[in-house]
């Protein structure tokens, strides 16, 4: 992923040719990349983004007539509307005409300008695994948002802890559990986004709950809220750079928008846990 584009293009072209989806009616119309690996599908999505190409990603199943009743899942990435379908020319520039603003969990927007912004140690940054970190230049910086309709398998701490507690599994705390997080209920975040969109301010602006809790304290709160007897177990930190503290500075949101979170963690967890019980 970190190769210079003039070299990286050869890897992408090699995968495209080897994948076997480079002939027939797709030539000059769209590019397809197929894999049975969800991780590779995600990596290919970000690989295409390095060239500025946005691909739609879908999960499908195939069947073999000789094996009725058995299905084989796979992932397919499709890139269309390109100025060139020759990957070996992409390092010199490729443009794309997009006809939608959202592909699954991937949302795109046109970059009109890049400007330095004032940050503090408490400004939350967005990171892409194996790629560089970056801070959003305008708009809302969200911090540990939670609430109904989260996916139990998305890997974030709220669904992880709640899912483990409701199933009676051990609740996994990484490291010593003394790292802190600040949790903001989704309706509070939406109110902040709405107020910012209706104001004359463009951001960047933190919208989060500044009340900190250690991960160990949070695990205990989840046990209490779910009535679970799950033990708390400790595992090594998955990454050495796991943040020790996350606490948003919402002074701008208070001053400019008159906004601050109003839903307590206890109430937010009550609503969220009730939802998770319906999907387990």
Beta strands, then each sheet from edge to edge (+ up, - down):
strand 1: 30-35
strand 2: 56-63
strand 3: 71-80
strand 4: 102-103
strand 5: 106-107
strand 6: 126-127
strand 7: 133-134
strand 8: 139-142
strand 9: 145-146
strand 10: 171-174
strand 11: 180-181
strand 12: 184-185
strand 13: 203-207
strand 14: 213-214
strand 15: 232-235
sheet 1: 1+ 3- 2+
sheet 2: 4+ 5-
sheet 3: 6+ 7-
sheet 4: 8+ 13+
sheet 5: 9+ 12+
sheet 6: 10+ 15+
sheet 7: 11+ 14-
end
